[in-house]
Amino acid sequence: LEEGETMGGLFSQFVGGGVEEKRIRSPAESYQLLRSLVDFLSVEKRLKEEGLFRVQGAEERRIEIQAAIDADAPLDMLGETDTLVVAQVLKATIRDSAEPLLIPDSAYEPLIRAAAAHADTPETLVSELRAVVDGFSPTYSAACGLVFRFLAKVATFSKENKMSEKNLAVVFAPTALRSTNPDPMAEMVNMKHSILVVEMMITNAEEIFPDHLEVLVSPKGTEYTAEAI
């Protein structure tokens, strides 16, 4: 197996088996699921897959994996071959969570205001985004940093996968930065700012998310965070 190929461990806690009633995961468990999906996709040959996050994989397989994740049933993913399916599952996991997994609701308006005010001054905008992110809880900081640093890595292979920072931002803005306004027209008005925020977070991921945090679950289920070594 190539480095990053192993899909045992944490991932096997979340995928496979029969379908049970969907349950709400704790923030730490959600982080671990994101971590496992990101690890699976981080193999270079998968990062180079054309249309990653944009092109749909086999829908039947996506439904199987998603249903199994919802059921918390174990499955060994070593034989999984459809990178596009797993990419869609990652996107759906972020999109369909009951509560935001990456960016808290309280950050939506400050981020949109920053993008609207500093769209023409990227350095200032990055500083403003970093200031908002610095106010995140450790759990949100860890999840957001994990996914945006991963998307930055995806963009380094844009020649092969056709997914630049801008293209990734268009795909992930409605998923990662959710509007707190139930009026869809309000979300549409702010969409260009949302895309800019996400694009800047991808392009400047190492600057905006410098602290590599991991969210861990103790054997007794106690959640805590620790800086990765």
Backbone as CSV, one residue per row, in Angstrom:
resi,resn,N_x,N_y,N_z,CA_x,CA_y,CA_z,C_x,C_y,C_z
1,LEU,0.830,-1.206,0.000,0.000,0.000,0.000,0.860,1.250,0.000
2,GLU,0.391,2.313,-0.691,1.095,3.578,-0.658,0.845,4.258,0.676
3,GLU,1.702,5.223,0.990,1.484,6.000,2.196,0.111,6.656,2.133
4,GLY,-0.658,6.518,3.212,-1.993,7.095,3.239,-3.075,6.145,2.766
5,GLU,-2.690,4.931,2.308,-3.673,3.999,1.782,-4.500,3.340,2.879
6,THR,-3.916,3.141,4.046,-4.595,2.403,5.095,-5.866,3.101,5.520
7,MET,-6.953,2.346,5.568,-8.227,2.921,5.960,-8.822,2.167,7.139
8,GLY,-7.986,1.542,7.948,-8.482,0.890,9.146,-8.647,1.923,10.230
9,GLY,-8.516,1.494,11.486,-8.523,2.442,12.597,-9.805,3.236,12.678
10,LEU,-9.663,4.582,12.694,-10.802,5.452,12.936,-11.887,5.279,11.886
11,PHE,-11.479,5.160,10.610,-12.489,5.113,9.555,-13.393,3.910,9.737
12,SER,-12.805,2.768,10.185,-13.600,1.561,10.341,-14.657,1.702,11.422
13,GLN,-14.541,2.744,12.251,-15.560,2.978,13.264,-16.821,3.583,12.664
14,PHE,-16.729,4.128,11.448,-17.820,4.937,10.932,-18.483,4.396,9.670
15,VAL,-17.837,3.481,8.924,-18.333,3.143,7.601,-18.617,1.663,7.474
16,GLY,-19.771,1.302,6.906,-20.045,-0.066,6.510,-21.175,-0.702,7.281
17,GLY,-21.531,-1.970,6.876,-22.519,-2.735,7.599,-23.932,-2.305,7.266
18,GLY,-24.863,-2.758,8.098,-26.258,-2.453,7.879,-26.607,-1.034,8.252
19,VAL,-27.761,-0.597,7.803,-28.191,0.771,8.032,-29.030,0.843,9.301
20,GLU,-28.644,1.719,10.210,-29.392,1.957,11.432,-29.906,3.395,11.405
21,GLU,-30.669,3.738,12.416,-31.163,5.101,12.514,-29.992,6.059,12.714
22,LYS,-29.979,7.147,11.984,-28.881,8.099,12.066,-28.828,8.724,13.454
23,ARG,-27.622,8.853,14.019,-27.487,9.489,15.317,-26.620,10.734,15.187
24,ILE,-26.736,11.603,16.166,-25.960,12.824,16.178,-24.607,12.533,16.813
25,ARG,-23.526,12.867,16.090,-22.184,12.643,16.626,-21.727,13.834,17.446
26,SER,-20.853,13.566,18.377,-20.223,14.639,19.122,-19.246,15.368,18.204
27,PRO,-18.847,16.590,18.547,-17.862,17.300,17.725,-16.574,16.500,17.522
28,ALA,-16.116,15.813,18.564,-14.879,15.047,18.440,-15.049,13.871,17.486
29,GLU,-16.195,13.212,17.547,-16.440,12.095,16.633,-16.563,12.591,15.197
30,SER,-17.223,13.728,15.015,-17.332,14.303,13.672,-15.957,14.646,13.123
31,TYR,-15.106,15.200,13.975,-13.749,15.523,13.551,-13.013,14.263,13.118
32,GLN,-13.138,13.206,13.872,-12.445,11.962,13.529,-12.914,11.416,12.186
33,LEU,-14.206,11.546,11.911,-14.718,11.118,10.608,-14.113,11.965,9.491
34,LEU,-14.089,13.284,9.674,-13.455,14.164,8.685,-11.989,13.783,8.496
35,ARG,-11.299,13.547,9.590,-9.878,13.183,9.554,-9.666,11.926,8.726
36,SER,-10.541,10.943,8.912,-10.391,9.673,8.203,-10.655,9.822,6.715
37,LEU,-11.683,10.597,6.349,-11.974,10.832,4.933,-10.844,11.616,4.271
38,VAL,-10.337,12.629,4.959,-9.220,13.416,4.430,-7.989,12.537,4.248
39,ASP,-7.696,11.696,5.217,-6.533,10.809,5.106,-6.659,9.889,3.894
40,PHE,-7.860,9.367,3.660,-8.075,8.487,2.518,-7.797,9.218,1.208
41,LEU,-8.234,10.470,1.122,-8.112,11.232,-0.122,-6.737,11.856,-0.315
42,SER,-5.898,11.829,0.712,-4.629,12.552,0.655,-3.510,11.819,-0.064
43,VAL,-3.759,10.608,-0.534,-2.786,9.897,-1.360,-2.642,10.629,-2.693
44,GLU,-1.412,10.786,-3.173,-1.171,11.630,-4.340,-2.004,11.232,-5.551
45,LYS,-2.130,9.935,-5.814,-2.881,9.529,-7.010,-4.352,9.920,-6.900
46,ARG,-4.863,10.004,-5.674,-6.246,10.423,-5.494,-6.380,11.935,-5.603
47,LEU,-5.385,12.645,-5.115,-5.397,14.106,-5.219,-5.364,14.562,-6.677
48,LYS,-4.829,13.739,-7.552,-4.711,14.094,-8.965,-5.948,13.718,-9.780
49,GLU,-6.937,13.112,-9.140,-8.140,12.672,-9.854,-8.858,13.875,-10.461
50,GLU,-9.051,13.870,-11.766,-9.678,15.007,-12.420,-11.125,15.190,-11.950
51,GLY,-11.456,16.435,-11.617,-12.813,16.737,-11.185,-13.090,16.411,-9.733
52,LEU,-12.053,16.220,-8.927,-12.231,15.906,-7.517,-13.144,16.940,-6.855
53,PHE,-14.194,16.466,-6.203,-15.228,17.287,-5.543,-16.203,17.947,-6.515
54,ARG,-15.939,17.894,-7.786,-16.846,18.487,-8.771,-17.610,17.428,-9.542
55,VAL,-16.925,16.345,-9.916,-17.530,15.266,-10.690,-18.103,14.221,-9.738
56,GLN,-19.307,13.757,-10.044,-19.950,12.742,-9.214,-19.334,11.371,-9.473
57,GLY,-19.166,10.587,-8.417,-18.792,9.189,-8.567,-20.050,8.349,-8.734
58,ALA,-19.906,7.055,-8.507,-21.051,6.148,-8.630,-22.051,6.447,-7.512
59,GLU,-23.233,6.907,-7.880,-24.210,7.347,-6.887,-24.654,6.212,-5.974
60,GLU,-24.821,5.029,-6.531,-25.243,3.899,-5.702,-24.229,3.621,-4.595
61,ARG,-22.939,3.678,-4.946,-21.896,3.434,-3.951,-21.850,4.568,-2.930
62,ARG,-22.060,5.798,-3.378,-22.063,6.923,-2.439,-23.166,6.756,-1.402
63,ILE,-24.340,6.344,-1.860,-25.467,6.142,-0.951,-25.148,5.035,0.048
64,GLU,-24.503,3.977,-0.425,-24.135,2.868,0.465,-23.186,3.343,1.568
65,ILE,-22.152,4.075,1.157,-21.169,4.543,2.133,-21.809,5.539,3.093
66,GLN,-22.607,6.467,2.565,-23.226,7.468,3.419,-24.177,6.829,4.423
67,ALA,-24.963,5.859,3.960,-25.897,5.179,4.858,-25.141,4.408,5.935
68,ALA,-24.034,3.798,5.547,-23.239,3.051,6.514,-22.605,3.976,7.545
69,ILE,-22.134,5.132,7.091,-21.588,6.126,8.025,-22.666,6.554,9.009
70,ASP,-23.854,6.820,8.497,-24.952,7.228,9.366,-25.287,6.150,10.388
71,ALA,-25.016,4.898,10.029,-25.331,3.785,10.926,-24.187,3.445,11.875
72,ASP,-23.033,4.126,11.703,-21.868,3.831,12.555,-21.419,2.375,12.454
73,ALA,-21.595,1.756,11.298,-21.229,0.353,11.152,-19.825,0.243,10.558
74,PRO,-19.009,-0.718,11.022,-17.626,-0.814,10.557,-17.497,-1.408,9.156
75,LEU,-16.503,-0.938,8.432,-16.191,-1.476,7.113,-14.741,-1.184,6.788
76,ASP,-14.046,-2.176,6.247,-12.672,-1.973,5.807,-12.707,-1.347,4.416
77,MET,-12.113,-0.152,4.263,-12.162,0.577,3.000,-10.943,0.336,2.122
78,LEU,-10.117,-0.651,2.457,-8.897,-0.875,1.690,-9.194,-1.180,0.224
79,GLY,-10.350,-1.759,-0.049,-10.684,-2.108,-1.423,-11.425,-1.023,-2.174
80,GLU,-11.690,0.117,-1.532,-12.425,1.192,-2.199,-11.596,1.769,-3.342
81,THR,-12.193,1.864,-4.509,-11.469,2.328,-5.696,-12.011,3.636,-6.262
82,ASP,-13.195,4.046,-5.851,-13.812,5.237,-6.434,-13.493,6.464,-5.584
83,THR,-12.421,7.144,-5.958,-12.000,8.349,-5.232,-13.082,9.417,-5.250
84,LEU,-13.764,9.569,-6.384,-14.771,10.608,-6.519,-15.935,10.384,-5.558
85,VAL,-16.262,9.135,-5.295,-17.330,8.820,-4.352,-16.952,9.272,-2.946
86,VAL,-15.735,8.952,-2.526,-15.299,9.328,-1.180,-15.226,10.853,-1.056
87,ALA,-14.810,11.522,-2.130,-14.787,12.986,-2.119,-16.193,13.548,-1.938
88,GLN,-17.164,12.951,-2.611,-18.540,13.406,-2.460,-19.064,13.140,-1.047
89,VAL,-18.646,12.028,-0.455,-19.052,11.715,0.918,-18.488,12.748,1.885
90,LEU,-17.238,13.159,1.679,-16.649,14.195,2.532,-17.452,15.491,2.412
91,LYS,-17.755,15.884,1.197,-18.511,17.120,0.984,-19.898,17.021,1.622
92,ALA,-20.548,15.872,1.460,-21.886,15.682,2.017,-21.855,15.654,3.540
93,THR,-20.791,15.100,4.117,-20.661,15.061,5.573,-20.634,16.469,6.140
94,ILE,-19.917,17.364,5.478,-19.855,18.762,5.912,-21.188,19.458,5.654
95,ARG,-21.754,19.210,4.495,-22.984,19.910,4.086,-24.191,19.508,4.933
96,ASP,-24.318,18.220,5.237,-25.554,17.700,5.806,-25.551,17.602,7.330
97,SER,-24.478,18.026,7.981,-24.453,17.950,9.441,-25.500,18.881,10.043
98,ALA,-26.069,18.450,11.168,-27.112,19.253,11.813,-26.563,20.606,12.254
99,GLU,-25.329,20.621,12.739,-24.651,21.846,13.121,-23.418,22.015,12.232
100,PRO,-23.005,23.246,11.948,-21.808,23.438,11.111,-20.610,22.695,11.679
101,LEU,-19.846,22.037,10.811,-18.667,21.296,11.255,-17.395,22.117,11.157
102,LEU,-17.371,23.128,10.282,-16.133,23.868,10.031,-16.166,25.290,10.574
103,ILE,-17.187,26.033,10.226,-17.264,27.448,10.590,-18.535,27.668,11.395
104,PRO,-18.430,28.117,12.644,-19.631,28.301,13.473,-20.533,29.400,12.936
105,ASP,-21.811,29.294,13.258,-22.784,30.290,12.793,-22.378,31.706,13.187
106,SER,-21.810,31.846,14.371,-21.455,33.175,14.874,-20.390,33.866,14.023
107,ALA,-19.665,33.096,13.210,-18.593,33.674,12.394,-19.069,34.101,11.012
108,TYR,-20.276,33.713,10.639,-20.726,33.990,9.269,-20.724,35.478,8.953
109,GLU,-21.406,36.268,9.749,-21.508,37.703,9.466,-20.156,38.408,9.512
110,PRO,-19.307,38.159,10.523,-17.983,38.809,10.520,-17.146,38.458,9.292
111,LEU,-17.229,37.231,8.835,-16.452,36.820,7.659,-16.985,37.496,6.392
112,ILE,-18.301,37.555,6.268,-18.907,38.200,5.099,-18.567,39.692,5.089
113,ARG,-18.645,40.333,6.250,-18.309,41.753,6.327,-16.855,41.995,5.953
114,ALA,-15.976,41.114,6.407,-14.552,41.266,6.088,-14.324,41.156,4.585
115,ALA,-14.977,40.195,3.944,-14.819,40.022,2.497,-15.375,41.217,1.731
116,ALA,-16.514,41.739,2.181,-17.121,42.885,1.505,-16.256,44.141,1.638
117,ALA,-15.611,44.289,2.799,-14.834,45.505,3.055,-13.433,45.466,2.463
118,HIS,-12.872,44.266,2.321,-11.455,44.175,1.956,-11.199,43.291,0.733
119,ALA,-12.190,43.204,-0.142,-12.036,42.364,-1.334,-10.856,42.792,-2.198
120,ASP,-10.522,44.086,-2.183,-9.450,44.608,-3.032,-8.103,44.682,-2.322
121,THR,-8.060,44.270,-1.073,-6.805,44.298,-0.308,-6.582,42.931,0.341
122,PRO,-6.060,41.979,-0.430,-5.938,40.600,0.060,-5.194,40.451,1.381
123,GLU,-4.116,41.197,1.572,-3.352,41.056,2.810,-4.189,41.451,4.024
124,THR,-4.939,42.524,3.880,-5.812,42.951,4.973,-6.913,41.927,5.210
125,LEU,-7.465,41.395,4.128,-8.530,40.402,4.256,-8.021,39.164,4.985
126,VAL,-6.831,38.701,4.641,-6.273,37.531,5.316,-6.122,37.803,6.809
127,SER,-5.665,38.981,7.160,-5.526,39.345,8.580,-6.876,39.347,9.283
128,GLU,-7.894,39.863,8.595,-9.233,39.895,9.182,-9.790,38.481,9.350
129,LEU,-9.566,37.627,8.363,-10.037,36.243,8.467,-9.338,35.530,9.609
130,ARG,-8.033,35.753,9.724,-7.279,35.131,10.814,-7.810,35.596,12.172
131,ALA,-8.170,36.869,12.275,-8.685,37.397,13.542,-10.001,36.713,13.921
132,VAL,-10.862,36.474,12.933,-12.120,35.780,13.214,-11.850,34.329,13.618
133,VAL,-10.986,33.658,12.868,-10.672,32.253,13.145,-10.026,32.091,14.520
134,ASP,-9.251,33.074,14.933,-8.623,33.006,16.255,-9.652,32.933,17.380
135,GLY,-10.881,33.340,17.092,-11.931,33.279,18.097,-12.704,31.967,18.105
136,PHE,-12.350,31.053,17.206,-13.033,29.758,17.160,-12.683,28.932,18.397
137,SER,-13.588,28.048,18.772,-13.274,27.064,19.804,-12.208,26.108,19.260
138,PRO,-11.469,25.418,20.124,-10.447,24.474,19.636,-11.008,23.432,18.676
139,THR,-12.237,22.970,18.921,-12.825,21.952,18.045,-13.052,22.499,16.645
140,TYR,-13.624,23.703,16.538,-13.824,24.306,15.224,-12.480,24.634,14.570
141,SER,-11.524,25.118,15.353,-10.200,25.430,14.795,-9.558,24.200,14.196
142,ALA,-9.663,23.084,14.902,-9.049,21.843,14.419,-9.713,21.361,13.142
143,ALA,-11.052,21.312,13.121,-11.771,20.821,11.946,-11.569,21.724,10.747
144,CYS,-11.660,23.034,10.966,-11.503,23.999,9.879,-10.078,23.934,9.318
145,GLY,-9.103,23.904,10.197,-7.719,23.819,9.755,-7.442,22.546,8.990
146,LEU,-7.963,21.434,9.476,-7.782,20.146,8.805,-8.288,20.206,7.366
147,VAL,-9.521,20.658,7.187,-10.137,20.622,5.859,-9.532,21.664,4.927
148,PHE,-9.273,22.873,5.417,-8.742,23.902,4.522,-7.278,23.649,4.154
149,ARG,-6.490,23.100,5.057,-5.121,22.735,4.669,-5.141,21.595,3.654
150,PHE,-6.111,20.678,3.809,-6.263,19.598,2.827,-6.667,20.164,1.470
151,LEU,-7.627,21.087,1.430,-8.051,21.673,0.157,-6.905,22.443,-0.502
152,ALA,-6.059,23.067,0.313,-4.876,23.732,-0.245,-3.972,22.713,-0.924
153,LYS,-3.878,21.537,-0.328,-3.072,20.467,-0.927,-3.706,19.985,-2.234
154,VAL,-5.030,19.873,-2.246,-5.730,19.502,-3.481,-5.404,20.499,-4.589
155,ALA,-5.395,21.784,-4.253,-5.157,22.825,-5.256,-3.749,22.774,-5.834
156,THR,-2.794,22.213,-5.101,-1.433,22.116,-5.642,-1.365,21.155,-6.824
157,PHE,-2.384,20.326,-6.975,-2.446,19.396,-8.107,-3.494,19.850,-9.132
158,SER,-3.757,21.148,-9.183,-4.817,21.653,-10.062,-4.540,21.384,-11.543
159,LYS,-3.282,21.257,-11.905,-2.963,20.952,-13.298,-3.558,19.611,-13.697
160,GLU,-3.562,18.667,-12.743,-4.111,17.336,-13.025,-5.606,17.256,-12.702
161,ASN,-6.011,17.790,-11.533,-7.398,17.584,-11.127,-8.345,18.701,-11.576
162,LYS,-7.793,19.769,-12.152,-8.597,20.890,-12.659,-9.355,21.622,-11.547
163,MET,-8.864,21.498,-10.316,-9.543,22.139,-9.189,-8.600,23.147,-8.540
164,SER,-8.652,24.370,-9.032,-7.874,25.465,-8.452,-8.509,25.904,-7.134
165,GLU,-7.841,26.826,-6.441,-8.419,27.369,-5.205,-9.787,27.981,-5.474
166,LYS,-9.925,28.693,-6.589,-11.207,29.320,-6.921,-12.273,28.266,-7.203
167,ASN,-11.927,27.251,-7.966,-12.894,26.201,-8.274,-13.338,25.470,-7.011
168,LEU,-12.395,25.200,-6.124,-12.731,24.546,-4.856,-13.624,25.452,-4.008
169,ALA,-13.351,26.747,-4.040,-14.157,27.688,-3.264,-15.596,27.717,-3.761
170,VAL,-15.773,27.677,-5.071,-17.127,27.663,-5.630,-17.887,26.430,-5.157
171,VAL,-17.192,25.296,-5.086,-17.825,24.052,-4.659,-18.121,24.059,-3.163
172,PHE,-17.183,24.564,-2.354,-17.289,24.416,-0.907,-17.914,25.598,-0.174
173,ALA,-18.028,26.757,-0.809,-18.572,27.914,-0.095,-19.965,27.657,0.494
174,PRO,-20.911,27.112,-0.273,-22.243,26.886,0.313,-22.229,25.805,1.394
175,THR,-21.206,24.953,1.372,-21.113,23.839,2.307,-20.391,24.219,3.585
176,ALA,-19.276,24.918,3.439,-18.429,25.231,4.592,-18.860,26.484,5.320
177,LEU,-19.395,27.464,4.581,-19.786,28.746,5.171,-21.283,28.917,4.978
178,ARG,-22.031,28.460,5.942,-23.484,28.446,5.829,-24.074,29.789,6.239
179,SER,-25.037,30.248,5.461,-25.734,31.476,5.816,-26.623,31.239,7.028
180,THR,-26.675,32.216,7.913,-27.554,32.127,9.080,-28.923,32.714,8.792
181,ASN,-29.091,33.256,7.596,-30.368,33.851,7.199,-31.183,32.808,6.439
182,PRO,-32.396,32.480,6.898,-33.198,31.450,6.211,-33.672,31.873,4.832
183,ASP,-33.544,33.150,4.499,-33.969,33.642,3.190,-32.909,33.283,2.148
184,PRO,-33.245,32.413,1.178,-32.251,32.012,0.173,-31.744,33.172,-0.660
185,MET,-32.555,34.219,-0.823,-32.115,35.381,-1.597,-30.965,36.104,-0.884
186,ALA,-31.033,36.151,0.435,-29.955,36.784,1.201,-28.659,36.020,1.024
187,GLU,-28.754,34.693,1.006,-27.560,33.874,0.799,-26.984,34.104,-0.593
188,MET,-27.851,34.230,-1.589,-27.384,34.470,-2.957,-26.661,35.813,-3.061
189,VAL,-27.178,36.817,-2.372,-26.552,38.139,-2.399,-25.136,38.078,-1.837
190,ASN,-24.956,37.255,-0.806,-23.656,37.167,-0.143,-22.732,36.108,-0.738
191,MET,-23.209,35.367,-1.755,-22.439,34.224,-2.227,-21.061,34.619,-2.754
192,LYS,-20.953,35.737,-3.452,-19.641,36.121,-3.971,-18.667,36.380,-2.829
193,HIS,-19.173,36.910,-1.711,-18.313,37.127,-0.553,-17.960,35.798,0.109
194,SER,-18.920,34.884,0.160,-18.654,33.559,0.723,-17.565,32.842,-0.068
195,ILE,-17.671,32.913,-1.388,-16.672,32.267,-2.242,-15.299,32.887,-2.015
196,LEU,-15.254,34.206,-1.880,-13.977,34.874,-1.636,-13.383,34.436,-0.292
197,VAL,-14.211,34.366,0.747,-13.721,33.925,2.058,-13.109,32.533,1.963
198,VAL,-13.830,31.618,1.343,-13.351,30.239,1.254,-12.101,30.156,0.380
199,GLU,-12.089,30.889,-0.721,-10.900,30.897,-1.584,-9.673,31.398,-0.824
200,MET,-9.829,32.462,-0.054,-8.703,33.007,0.704,-8.270,32.053,1.815
201,MET,-9.229,31.356,2.414,-8.882,30.385,3.451,-8.101,29.211,2.872
202,ILE,-8.420,28.822,1.644,-7.671,27.746,0.990,-6.286,28.240,0.591
203,THR,-6.243,29.377,-0.074,-4.975,29.912,-0.584,-4.002,30.220,0.541
204,ASN,-4.511,30.660,1.678,-3.671,31.088,2.794,-3.869,30.199,4.021
205,ALA,-4.106,28.928,3.777,-4.460,28.015,4.872,-3.386,27.946,5.949
206,GLU,-2.134,27.913,5.558,-1.071,27.786,6.557,-0.956,29.032,7.415
207,GLU,-1.308,30.185,6.869,-1.251,31.425,7.633,-2.476,31.598,8.524
208,ILE,-3.634,31.238,8.000,-4.874,31.434,8.749,-5.071,30.346,9.798
209,PHE,-4.580,29.135,9.507,-4.723,28.003,10.438,-3.343,27.451,10.788
210,PRO,-2.530,28.200,11.513,-1.153,27.762,11.769,-1.029,26.674,12.826
211,ASP,-2.015,26.567,13.701,-1.933,25.600,14.795,-2.560,24.282,14.378
212,HIS,-1.746,23.242,14.289,-2.240,21.928,13.892,-2.806,21.231,15.127
213,LEU,-4.128,21.295,15.270,-4.780,20.683,16.418,-5.442,19.379,16.002
214,GLU,-5.481,18.443,16.907,-6.231,17.217,16.728,-7.320,17.172,17.792
215,VAL,-8.496,16.686,17.427,-9.565,16.496,18.399,-9.616,15.011,18.715
216,LEU,-9.449,14.686,19.955,-9.328,13.302,20.371,-10.509,12.887,21.234
217,VAL,-10.768,11.579,21.263,-11.786,11.019,22.143,-11.111,10.004,23.041
218,SER,-11.231,10.181,24.322,-10.632,9.238,25.261,-11.428,7.938,25.245
219,PRO,-10.871,6.841,25.761,-11.610,5.575,25.797,-12.967,5.695,26.489
220,LYS,-13.103,6.659,27.416,-14.374,6.841,28.116,-15.281,7.845,27.406
221,GLY,-14.835,8.329,26.262,-15.658,9.236,25.480,-15.473,10.695,25.817
222,THR,-14.524,11.007,26.697,-14.282,12.395,27.055,-13.578,13.107,25.909
223,GLU,-14.087,14.259,25.506,-13.494,14.994,24.397,-12.443,15.961,24.901
224,TYR,-11.371,16.088,24.161,-10.392,17.104,24.467,-9.568,17.371,23.222
225,THR,-8.834,18.452,23.229,-8.001,18.780,22.080,-6.554,18.830,22.499
226,ALA,-5.686,18.569,21.537,-4.257,18.629,21.811,-3.541,19.055,20.554
227,GLU,-2.477,19.798,20.691,-1.699,20.201,19.526,-0.973,18.993,18.972
228,ALA,-1.090,18.801,17.673,-0.429,17.658,17.041,1.077,17.834,17.095
229,ILE,1.800,16.746,17.290,3.268,16.792,17.344,3.833,16.207,16.053
